[in-house]
Amino acid sequence: MQPIQLFELASKQAEWLSVRQSVVAGNIANANTPAFKAKDVTPFQSVLETTGMRMAATQPGHFTETEMASRVIETRPTEEIGVQESGNTVGLAEELMKEGQVKRDFELNAGLVKAFHRMMLMTVRR
């Protein structure tokens, strides 16, 4: 029988979301700090690559894996925000959208784990 890796994967994603939440909160906190450069973390795909789990691309339109380091990176300023006179590159609207993404991803993660846990309990009872 193969081990179930869903819980490990969900744990890694929750850890990644926690790091991203901290980085985005730091960006928001430093929105008025002169010369502060906005940061973000590399996509969760890089964490998936370290687990050894591969996502199957069964159709030509499916996304493929990319090589990225799992670390905090400096983001490029968007055209709307640009570099402000103080040298700051934080766009509050963009950072608040990232906060919303983190919240939705965490809720999805928790919901999937809850549903899978419930399913496992139902199979054990019978």
N, CA, C and O atoms as a GROMACS GRO file, in nm:
protein
  504
    1MET      N    1   0.084  -0.118   0.000
    1MET     CA    2   0.000   0.000   0.000
    1MET      C    3   0.089   0.124   0.000
    1MET      O    4   0.186   0.131   0.074
    2GLN      N    5   0.055   0.221  -0.082
    2GLN     CA    6   0.133   0.343  -0.094
    2GLN      C    7   0.094   0.442   0.016
    2GLN      O    8  -0.024   0.451   0.050
    3PRO      N    9   0.189   0.515   0.071
    3PRO     CA   10   0.154   0.615   0.174
    3PRO      C   11   0.074   0.730   0.113
    3PRO      O   12   0.092   0.766  -0.004
    4ILE      N   13  -0.013   0.786   0.192
    4ILE     CA   14  -0.094   0.900   0.148
    4ILE      C   15  -0.016   1.027   0.177
    4ILE      O   16   0.015   1.057   0.292
    5GLN      N   17   0.016   1.100   0.071
    5GLN     CA   18   0.101   1.218   0.086
    5GLN      C   19   0.022   1.348   0.085
    5GLN      O   20   0.081   1.456   0.085
    6LEU      N   21  -0.109   1.339   0.083
    6LEU     CA   22  -0.189   1.461   0.078
    6LEU      C   23  -0.166   1.548   0.201
    6LEU      O   24  -0.155   1.670   0.189
    7PHE      N   25  -0.160   1.486   0.319
    7PHE     CA   26  -0.142   1.565   0.441
    7PHE      C   27  -0.004   1.632   0.444
    7PHE      O   28   0.008   1.746   0.489
    8GLU      N   29   0.098   1.563   0.396
    8GLU     CA   30   0.232   1.622   0.390
    8GLU      C   31   0.234   1.739   0.292
    8GLU      O   32   0.292   1.844   0.320
    9LEU      N   33   0.170   1.721   0.178
    9LEU     CA   34   0.164   1.826   0.077
    9LEU      C   35   0.086   1.947   0.129
    9LEU      O   36   0.127   2.061   0.108
   10ALA      N   37  -0.026   1.921   0.196
   10ALA     CA   38  -0.106   2.031   0.252
   10ALA      C   39  -0.027   2.104   0.360
   10ALA      O   40  -0.037   2.226   0.372
   11SER      N   41   0.051   2.031   0.438
   11SER     CA   42   0.134   2.094   0.541
   11SER      C   43   0.240   2.184   0.478
   11SER      O   44   0.263   2.296   0.525
   12LYS      N   45   0.302   2.137   0.372
   12LYS     CA   46   0.404   2.219   0.304
   12LYS      C   47   0.341   2.344   0.242
   12LYS      O   48   0.400   2.452   0.246
   13GLN      N   49   0.220   2.329   0.186
   13GLN     CA   50   0.155   2.446   0.129
   13GLN      C   51   0.117   2.545   0.238
   13GLN      O   52   0.131   2.666   0.219
   14ALA      N   53   0.070   2.496   0.352
   14ALA     CA   54   0.035   2.585   0.463
   14ALA      C   55   0.160   2.659   0.513
   14ALA      O   56   0.153   2.777   0.547
   15GLU      N   57   0.273   2.590   0.517
   15GLU     CA   58   0.399   2.654   0.558
   15GLU      C   59   0.438   2.762   0.456
   15GLU      O   60   0.478   2.872   0.495
   16TRP      N   61   0.426   2.730   0.326
   16TRP     CA   62   0.457   2.826   0.221
   16TRP      C   63   0.365   2.947   0.230
   16TRP      O   64   0.410   3.061   0.216
   17LEU      N   65   0.236   2.923   0.253
   17LEU     CA   66   0.140   3.033   0.266
   17LEU      C   67   0.174   3.122   0.386
   17LEU      O   68   0.157   3.243   0.380
   18SER      N   69   0.220   3.060   0.493
   18SER     CA   70   0.260   3.137   0.612
   18SER      C   71   0.377   3.230   0.580
   18SER      O   72   0.379   3.346   0.621
   19VAL      N   73   0.475   3.177   0.507
   19VAL     CA   74   0.590   3.259   0.468
   19VAL      C   75   0.546   3.372   0.377
   19VAL      O   76   0.588   3.487   0.394
   20ARG      N   77   0.460   3.341   0.280
   20ARG     CA   78   0.412   3.444   0.188
   20ARG      C   79   0.333   3.551   0.263
   20ARG      O   80   0.347   3.670   0.234
   21GLN      N   81   0.251   3.509   0.359
   21GLN     CA   82   0.174   3.604   0.440
   21GLN      C   83   0.267   3.700   0.513
   21GLN      O   84   0.241   3.820   0.518
   22SER      N   85   0.375   3.647   0.569
   22SER     CA   86   0.472   3.731   0.641
   22SER      C   87   0.540   3.831   0.548
   22SER      O   88   0.559   3.947   0.583
   23VAL      N   89   0.578   3.784   0.428
   23VAL     CA   90   0.647   3.871   0.333
   23VAL      C   91   0.554   3.983   0.285
   23VAL      O   92   0.594   4.099   0.278
   24VAL      N   93   0.430   3.947   0.252
   24VAL     CA   94   0.334   4.047   0.204
   24VAL      C   95   0.301   4.147   0.316
   24VAL      O   96   0.289   4.266   0.291
   25ALA      N   97   0.286   4.097   0.439
   25ALA     CA   98   0.260   4.187   0.552
   25ALA      C   99   0.378   4.283   0.573
   25ALA      O  100   0.358   4.400   0.606
   26GLY      N  101   0.499   4.233   0.554
   26GLY     CA  102   0.616   4.320   0.564
   26GLY      C  103   0.617   4.427   0.456
   26GLY      O  104   0.657   4.541   0.480
   27ASN      N  105   0.573   4.389   0.336
   27ASN     CA  106   0.563   4.489   0.227
   27ASN      C  107   0.464   4.598   0.264
   27ASN      O  108   0.491   4.717   0.245
   28ILE      N  109   0.348   4.557   0.317
   28ILE     CA  110   0.246   4.655   0.354
   28ILE      C  111   0.295   4.744   0.467
   28ILE      O  112   0.271   4.865   0.467
   29ALA      N  113   0.363   4.685   0.564
   29ALA     CA  114   0.414   4.763   0.676
   29ALA      C  115   0.518   4.867   0.633
   29ALA      O  116   0.533   4.972   0.695
   30ASN      N  117   0.590   4.836   0.526
   30ASN     CA  118   0.695   4.926   0.478
   30ASN      C  119   0.653   5.006   0.355
   30ASN      O  120   0.738   5.052   0.279
   31ALA      N  121   0.523   5.023   0.337
   31ALA     CA  122   0.472   5.094   0.219
   31ALA      C  123   0.522   5.238   0.212
   31ALA      O  124   0.533   5.294   0.103
   32ASN      N  125   0.552   5.300   0.325
   32ASN     CA  126   0.600   5.439   0.327
   32ASN      C  127   0.748   5.451   0.360
   32ASN      O  128   0.797   5.562   0.380
   33THR      N  129   0.819   5.341   0.364
   33THR     CA  130   0.961   5.343   0.395
   33THR      C  131   1.039   5.379   0.269
   33THR      O  132   1.026   5.312   0.167
   34PRO      N  133   1.119   5.484   0.274
   34PRO     CA  134   1.197   5.523   0.156
   34PRO      C  135   1.291   5.413   0.110
   34PRO      O  136   1.355   5.347   0.193
   35ALA      N  137   1.301   5.392  -0.019
   35ALA     CA  138   1.391   5.296  -0.084
   35ALA      C  139   1.361   5.150  -0.051
   35ALA      O  140   1.444   5.063  -0.079
   36PHE      N  141   1.245   5.121   0.008
   36PHE     CA  142   1.210   4.982   0.037
   36PHE      C  143   1.168   4.913  -0.093
   36PHE      O  144   1.089   4.968  -0.170
   37LYS      N  145   1.221   4.795  -0.117
   37LYS     CA  146   1.188   4.717  -0.237
   37LYS      C  147   1.090   4.607  -0.198
   37LYS      O  148   1.115   4.529  -0.106
   38ALA      N  149   0.978   4.600  -0.270
   38ALA     CA  150   0.876   4.498  -0.244
   38ALA      C  151   0.934   4.359  -0.270
   38ALA      O  152   1.016   4.340  -0.359
   39LYS      N  153   0.889   4.261  -0.189
   39LYS     CA  154   0.936   4.123  -0.200
   39LYS      C  155   0.817   4.029  -0.215
   39LYS      O  156   0.704   4.067  -0.187
   40ASP      N  157   0.845   3.909  -0.259
   40ASP     CA  158   0.745   3.803  -0.267
   40ASP      C  159   0.821   3.672  -0.257
   40ASP      O  160   0.944   3.672  -0.256
   41VAL      N  161   0.751   3.561  -0.251
   41VAL     CA  162   0.816   3.430  -0.250
   41VAL      C  163   0.794   3.365  -0.385
   41VAL      O  164   0.698   3.395  -0.456
   42THR      N  165   0.885   3.275  -0.420
   42THR     CA  166   0.869   3.204  -0.547
   42THR      C  167   0.743   3.118  -0.538
   42THR      O  168   0.700   3.083  -0.428
   43PRO      N  169   0.684   3.084  -0.651
   43PRO     CA  170   0.559   3.008  -0.650
   43PRO      C  171   0.571   2.873  -0.579
   43PRO      O  172   0.680   2.818  -0.564
   44PHE      N  173   0.456   2.823  -0.535
   44PHE     CA  174   0.452   2.696  -0.462
   44PHE      C  175   0.500   2.580  -0.549
   44PHE      O  176   0.534   2.474  -0.497
   45GLN      N  177   0.502   2.598  -0.678
   45GLN     CA  178   0.548   2.494  -0.770
   45GLN      C  179   0.688   2.446  -0.733
   45GLN      O  180   0.717   2.327  -0.744
   46SER      N  181   0.775   2.538  -0.691
   46SER     CA  182   0.911   2.499  -0.654
   46SER      C  183   0.912   2.409  -0.531
   46SER      O  184   0.998   2.322  -0.519
   47VAL      N  185   0.818   2.428  -0.440
   47VAL     CA  186   0.806   2.340  -0.324
   47VAL      C  187   0.759   2.202  -0.369
   47VAL      O  188   0.806   2.100  -0.318
   48LEU      N  189   0.666   2.198  -0.463
   48LEU     CA  190   0.619   2.070  -0.516
   48LEU      C  191   0.734   1.990  -0.576
   48LEU      O  192   0.738   1.868  -0.562
   49GLU      N  193   0.826   2.057  -0.641
   49GLU     CA  194   0.938   1.988  -0.703
   49GLU      C  195   1.028   1.921  -0.599
   49GLU      O  196   1.087   1.817  -0.628
   50THR      N  197   1.040   1.978  -0.480
   50THR     CA  198   1.125   1.919  -0.377
   50THR      C  199   1.060   1.798  -0.310
   50THR      O  200   1.129   1.719  -0.247
   51THR      N  201   0.928   1.783  -0.322
   51THR     CA  202   0.861   1.669  -0.260
   51THR      C  203   0.875   1.542  -0.342
   51THR      O  204   0.852   1.432  -0.290
   52GLY      N  205   0.912   1.555  -0.468
   52GLY     CA  206   0.924   1.437  -0.553
   52GLY      C  207   0.793   1.399  -0.620
   52GLY      O  208   0.790   1.307  -0.701
   53MET      N  209   0.685   1.469  -0.586
   53MET     CA  210   0.557   1.443  -0.650
   53MET      C  211   0.554   1.516  -0.783
   53MET      O  212   0.593   1.632  -0.791
   54ARG      N  213   0.507   1.449  -0.885
   54ARG     CA  214   0.500   1.510  -1.017
   54ARG      C  215   0.354   1.524  -1.057
   54ARG      O  216   0.274   1.432  -1.040
   55MET      N  217   0.321   1.639  -1.110
   55MET     CA  218   0.188   1.661  -1.162
   55MET      C  219   0.187   1.613  -1.307
   55MET      O  220   0.274   1.650  -1.385
   56ALA      N  221   0.091   1.532  -1.341
   56ALA     CA  222   0.085   1.477  -1.476
   56ALA      C  223   0.021   1.575  -1.573
   56ALA      O  224  -0.084   1.632  -1.545
   57ALA      N  225   0.086   1.595  -1.686
   57ALA     CA  226   0.030   1.678  -1.792
   57ALA      C  227  -0.027   1.583  -1.896
   57ALA      O  228   0.045   1.538  -1.986
   58THR      N  229  -0.154   1.552  -1.884
   58THR     CA  230  -0.216   1.453  -1.973
   58THR      C  231  -0.273   1.515  -2.100
   58THR      O  232  -0.308   1.444  -2.194
   59GLN      N  233  -0.284   1.646  -2.102
   59GLN     CA  234  -0.334   1.717  -2.220
   59GLN      C  235  -0.231   1.822  -2.260
   59GLN      O  236  -0.160   1.874  -2.174
   60PRO      N  237  -0.223   1.855  -2.389
   60PRO     CA  238  -0.124   1.957  -2.432
   60PRO      C  239  -0.144   2.093  -2.366
   60PRO      O  240  -0.048   2.169  -2.352
   61GLY      N  241  -0.267   2.126  -2.325
   61GLY     CA  242  -0.293   2.256  -2.265
   61GLY      C  243  -0.260   2.265  -2.118
   61GLY      O  244  -0.270   2.373  -2.060
   62HIS      N  245  -0.221   2.154  -2.053
   62HIS     CA  246  -0.188   2.158  -1.911
   62HIS      C  247  -0.058   2.232  -1.886
   62HIS      O  248   0.031   2.235  -1.971
   63PHE      N  249  -0.048   2.292  -1.770
   63PHE     CA  250   0.073   2.362  -1.732
   63PHE      C  251   0.186   2.262  -1.710
   63PHE      O  252   0.161   2.148  -1.671
   64THR      N  253   0.308   2.304  -1.735
   64THR     CA  254   0.424   2.219  -1.709
   64THR      C  255   0.505   2.279  -1.596
   64THR      O  256   0.488   2.396  -1.561
   65GLU      N  257   0.592   2.199  -1.538
   65GLU     CA  258   0.672   2.245  -1.424
   65GLU      C  259   0.783   2.338  -1.471
   65GLU      O  260   0.834   2.325  -1.582
   66THR      N  261   0.820   2.431  -1.386
   66THR     CA  262   0.931   2.522  -1.416
   66THR      C  263   1.034   2.514  -1.304
   66THR      O  264   1.000   2.478  -1.191
   67GLU      N  265   1.157   2.546  -1.335
   67GLU     CA  266   1.264   2.544  -1.236
   67GLU      C  267   1.272   2.678  -1.164
   67GLU      O  268   1.302   2.780  -1.226
   68MET      N  269   1.246   2.679  -1.031
   68MET     CA  270   1.256   2.801  -0.952
   68MET      C  271   1.308   2.769  -0.814
   68MET      O  272   1.278   2.662  -0.759
   69ALA      N  273   1.384   2.859  -0.758
   69ALA     CA  274   1.433   2.840  -0.622
   69ALA      C  275   1.324   2.877  -0.524
   69ALA      O  276   1.243   2.966  -0.549
   70SER      N  277   1.323   2.807  -0.410
   70SER     CA  278   1.220   2.833  -0.308
   70SER      C  279   1.275   2.934  -0.208
   70SER      O  280   1.331   2.897  -0.105
   71ARG      N  281   1.258   3.062  -0.238
   71ARG     CA  282   1.309   3.167  -0.149
   71ARG      C  283   1.236   3.298  -0.174
   71ARG      O  284   1.159   3.311  -0.269
   72VAL      N  285   1.262   3.392  -0.088
   72VAL     CA  286   1.202   3.525  -0.102
   72VAL      C  287   1.280   3.601  -0.209
   72VAL      O  288   1.403   3.602  -0.209
   73ILE      N  289   1.206   3.664  -0.299
   73ILE     CA  290   1.269   3.736  -0.409
   73ILE      C  291   1.217   3.878  -0.413
   73ILE      O  292   1.108   3.907  -0.364
   74GLU      N  293   1.295   3.967  -0.472
   74GLU     CA  294   1.253   4.105  -0.489
   74GLU      C  295   1.164   4.112  -0.613
   74GLU      O  296   1.198   4.057  -0.717
   75THR      N  297   1.051   4.180  -0.602
   75THR     CA  298   0.960   4.189  -0.716
   75THR      C  299   0.990   4.314  -0.797
   75THR      O  300   1.048   4.410  -0.747
   76ARG      N  301   0.949   4.310  -0.922
   76ARG     CA  302   0.966   4.425  -1.010
   76ARG      C  303   0.846   4.516  -0.992
   76ARG      O  304   0.734   4.469  -0.977
   77PRO      N  305   0.868   4.645  -0.995
   77PRO     CA  306   0.755   4.737  -0.982
   77PRO      C  307   0.664   4.728  -1.105
   77PRO      O  308   0.712   4.716  -1.218
   78THR      N  309   0.534   4.734  -1.082
   78THR     CA  310   0.439   4.731  -1.194
   78THR      C  311   0.439   4.866  -1.263
   78THR      O  312   0.485   4.966  -1.207
   79GLU      N  313   0.386   4.870  -1.384
   79GLU     CA  314   0.381   4.995  -1.459
   79GLU      C  315   0.289   5.096  -1.390
   79GLU      O  316   0.314   5.217  -1.395
   80GLU      N  317   0.182   5.047  -1.326
   80GLU     CA  318   0.089   5.136  -1.258
   80GLU      C  319   0.154   5.206  -1.140
   80GLU      O  320   0.134   5.326  -1.119
   81ILE      N  321   0.232   5.133  -1.064
   81ILE     CA  322   0.295   5.188  -0.944
   81ILE      C  323   0.430   5.248  -0.978
   81ILE      O  324   0.456   5.366  -0.950
   82GLY      N  325   0.516   5.168  -1.040
   82GLY     CA  326   0.651   5.214  -1.071
   82GLY      C  327   0.731   5.238  -0.944
   82GLY      O  328   0.690   5.199  -0.835
   83VAL      N  329   0.843   5.301  -0.960
   83VAL     CA  330   0.925   5.338  -0.845
   83VAL      C  331   0.880   5.477  -0.802
   83VAL      O  332   0.882   5.571  -0.881
   84GLN      N  333   0.841   5.488  -0.677
   84GLN     CA  334   0.794   5.616  -0.626
   84GLN      C  335   0.911   5.711  -0.605
   84GLN      O  336   1.027   5.670  -0.613
   85GLU      N  337   0.882   5.836  -0.578
   85GLU     CA  338   0.988   5.935  -0.558
   85GLU      C  339   1.082   5.898  -0.445
   85GLU      O  340   1.201   5.931  -0.447
   86SER      N  341   1.029   5.828  -0.346
   86SER     CA  342   1.111   5.787  -0.231
   86SER      C  343   1.195   5.664  -0.263
   86SER      O  344   1.278   5.624  -0.181
   87GLY      N  345   1.176   5.604  -0.381
   87GLY     CA  346   1.249   5.483  -0.416
   87GLY      C  347   1.175   5.356  -0.376
   87GLY      O  348   1.225   5.246  -0.398
   88ASN      N  349   1.058   5.371  -0.319
   88ASN     CA  350   0.977   5.258  -0.273
   88ASN      C  351   0.905   5.195  -0.392
   88ASN      O  352   0.859   5.266  -0.482
   89THR      N  353   0.895   5.059  -0.392
   89THR     CA  354   0.826   4.990  -0.502
   89THR      C  355   0.702   4.914  -0.456
   89THR      O  356   0.651   4.829  -0.530
   90VAL      N  357   0.651   4.944  -0.338
   90VAL     CA  358   0.533   4.874  -0.285
   90VAL      C  359   0.406   4.938  -0.340
   90VAL      O  360   0.387   5.059  -0.328
   91GLY      N  361   0.321   4.857  -0.398
   91GLY     CA  362   0.189   4.901  -0.442
   91GLY      C  363   0.086   4.840  -0.349
   91GLY      O  364   0.068   4.719  -0.349
   92LEU      N  365   0.018   4.921  -0.269
   92LEU     CA  366  -0.076   4.868  -0.170
   92LEU      C  367  -0.187   4.786  -0.232
   92LEU      O  368  -0.225   4.682  -0.177
   93ALA      N  369  -0.241   4.829  -0.345
   93ALA     CA  370  -0.349   4.754  -0.409
   93ALA      C  371  -0.302   4.614  -0.447
   93ALA      O  372  -0.373   4.515  -0.428
   94GLU      N  373  -0.182   4.605  -0.502
   94GLU     CA  374  -0.126   4.476  -0.542
   94GLU      C  375  -0.101   4.388  -0.420
   94GLU      O  376  -0.129   4.268  -0.423
   95GLU      N  377  -0.049   4.446  -0.313
   95GLU     CA  378  -0.020   4.369  -0.192
   95GLU      C  379  -0.149   4.319  -0.127
   95GLU      O  380  -0.154   4.207  -0.075
   96LEU      N  381  -0.253   4.400  -0.129
   96LEU     CA  382  -0.381   4.358  -0.072
   96LEU      C  383  -0.443   4.246  -0.157
   96LEU      O  384  -0.512   4.160  -0.103
   97MET      N  385  -0.420   4.247  -0.288
   97MET     CA  386  -0.468   4.137  -0.371
   97MET      C  387  -0.393   4.008  -0.336
   97MET      O  388  -0.452   3.901  -0.333
   98LYS      N  389  -0.263   4.020  -0.310
   98LYS     CA  390  -0.185   3.903  -0.268
   98LYS      C  391  -0.238   3.848  -0.135
   98LYS      O  392  -0.247   3.727  -0.117
   99GLU      N  393  -0.273   3.938  -0.043
   99GLU     CA  394  -0.331   3.896   0.086
   99GLU      C  395  -0.458   3.815   0.063
   99GLU      O  396  -0.479   3.713   0.128
  100GLY      N  397  -0.543   3.862  -0.029
  100GLY     CA  398  -0.666   3.789  -0.061
  100GLY      C  399  -0.637   3.652  -0.120
  100GLY      O  400  -0.706   3.556  -0.089
  101GLN      N  401  -0.535   3.643  -0.206
  101GLN     CA  402  -0.496   3.514  -0.263
  101GLN      C  403  -0.450   3.418  -0.155
  101GLN      O  404  -0.486   3.300  -0.156
  102VAL      N  405  -0.369   3.468  -0.062
  102VAL     CA  406  -0.321   3.384   0.048
  102VAL      C  407  -0.438   3.332   0.129
  102VAL      O  408  -0.442   3.214   0.165
  103LYS      N  409  -0.533   3.419   0.159
  103LYS     CA  410  -0.650   3.380   0.238
  103LYS      C  411  -0.731   3.272   0.166
  103LYS      O  412  -0.768   3.171   0.226
  104ARG      N  413  -0.757   3.292   0.037
  104ARG     CA  414  -0.834   3.193  -0.040
  104ARG      C  415  -0.760   3.060  -0.049
  104ARG      O  416  -0.820   2.954  -0.035
  105ASP      N  417  -0.629   3.066  -0.073
  105ASP     CA  418  -0.550   2.943  -0.083
  105ASP      C  419  -0.548   2.867   0.048
  105ASP      O  420  -0.558   2.744   0.050
  106PHE      N  421  -0.535   2.940   0.160
  106PHE     CA  422  -0.535   2.874   0.289
  106PHE      C  423  -0.670   2.809   0.318
  106PHE      O  424  -0.676   2.697   0.369
  107GLU      N  425  -0.780   2.880   0.286
  107GLU     CA  426  -0.913   2.823   0.308
  107GLU      C  427  -0.935   2.699   0.222
  107GLU      O  428  -0.995   2.602   0.268
  108LEU      N  429  -0.887   2.701   0.098
  108LEU     CA  430  -0.897   2.584   0.010
  108LEU      C  431  -0.816   2.468   0.066
  108LEU      O  432  -0.863   2.355   0.069
  109ASN      N  433  -0.695   2.497   0.110
  109ASN     CA  434  -0.608   2.395   0.168
  109ASN      C  435  -0.676   2.331   0.289
  109ASN      O  436  -0.683   2.209   0.299
  110ALA      N  437  -0.726   2.413   0.380
  110ALA     CA  438  -0.791   2.361   0.501
  110ALA      C  439  -0.917   2.282   0.467
  110ALA      O  440  -0.944   2.179   0.529
  111GLY      N  441  -0.994   2.328   0.370
  111GLY     CA  442  -1.114   2.257   0.329
  111GLY      C  443  -1.084   2.121   0.268
  111GLY      O  444  -1.155   2.024   0.295
  112LEU      N  445  -0.980   2.113   0.186
  112LEU     CA  446  -0.942   1.985   0.127
  112LEU      C  447  -0.894   1.886   0.232
  112LEU      O  448  -0.930   1.769   0.228
  113VAL      N  449  -0.814   1.934   0.326
  113VAL     CA  450  -0.766   1.846   0.432
  113VAL      C  451  -0.883   1.797   0.517
  113VAL      O  452  -0.887   1.679   0.554
  114LYS      N  453  -0.975   1.884   0.548
  114LYS     CA  454  -1.092   1.846   0.628
  114LYS      C  455  -1.175   1.740   0.555
  114LYS      O  456  -1.216   1.641   0.616
  115ALA      N  457  -1.200   1.761   0.426
  115ALA     CA  458  -1.279   1.666   0.349
  115ALA      C  459  -1.208   1.531   0.337
  115ALA      O  460  -1.271   1.426   0.350
  116PHE      N  461  -1.078   1.533   0.314
  116PHE     CA  462  -1.002   1.409   0.301
  116PHE      C  463  -0.998   1.336   0.435
  116PHE      O  464  -1.009   1.214   0.438
  117HIS      N  465  -0.982   1.409   0.543
  117HIS     CA  466  -0.981   1.349   0.676
  117HIS      C  467  -1.115   1.283   0.705
  117HIS      O  468  -1.120   1.171   0.757
  118ARG      N  469  -1.222   1.351   0.672
  118ARG     CA  470  -1.357   1.296   0.692
  118ARG      C  471  -1.375   1.169   0.610
  118ARG      O  472  -1.432   1.071   0.658
  119MET      N  473  -1.326   1.170   0.486
  119MET     CA  474  -1.336   1.053   0.400
  119MET      C  475  -1.259   0.935   0.458
  119MET      O  476  -1.307   0.822   0.455
  120MET      N  477  -1.140   0.961   0.510
  120MET     CA  478  -1.060   0.855   0.571
  120MET      C  479  -1.130   0.797   0.694
  120MET      O  480  -1.130   0.675   0.714
  121LEU      N  481  -1.190   0.883   0.775
  121LEU     CA  482  -1.262   0.834   0.893
  121LEU      C  483  -1.382   0.748   0.854
  121LEU      O  484  -1.411   0.650   0.922
  122MET      N  485  -1.450   0.783   0.747
  122MET     CA  486  -1.564   0.705   0.702
  122MET      C  487  -1.521   0.566   0.655
  122MET      O  488  -1.593   0.469   0.678
  123THR      N  489  -1.405   0.555   0.592
  123THR     CA  490  -1.359   0.424   0.545
  123THR      C  491  -1.312   0.337   0.660
  123THR      O  492  -1.323   0.215   0.653
  124VAL      N  493  -1.260   0.397   0.765
  124VAL     CA  494  -1.212   0.321   0.880
  124VAL      C  495  -1.330   0.268   0.962
  124VAL      O  496  -1.321   0.158   1.016
  125ARG      N  497  -1.437   0.340   0.970
  125ARG     CA  498  -1.552   0.298   1.048
  125ARG      C  499  -1.620   0.175   0.990
  125ARG      O  500  -1.678   0.095   1.064
  126ARG      N  501  -1.614   0.159   0.862
  126ARG     CA  502  -1.687   0.048   0.797
  126ARG      C  503  -1.609  -0.076   0.789
  126ARG      O  504  -1.658  -0.176   0.737
   0.00000   0.00000   0.00000
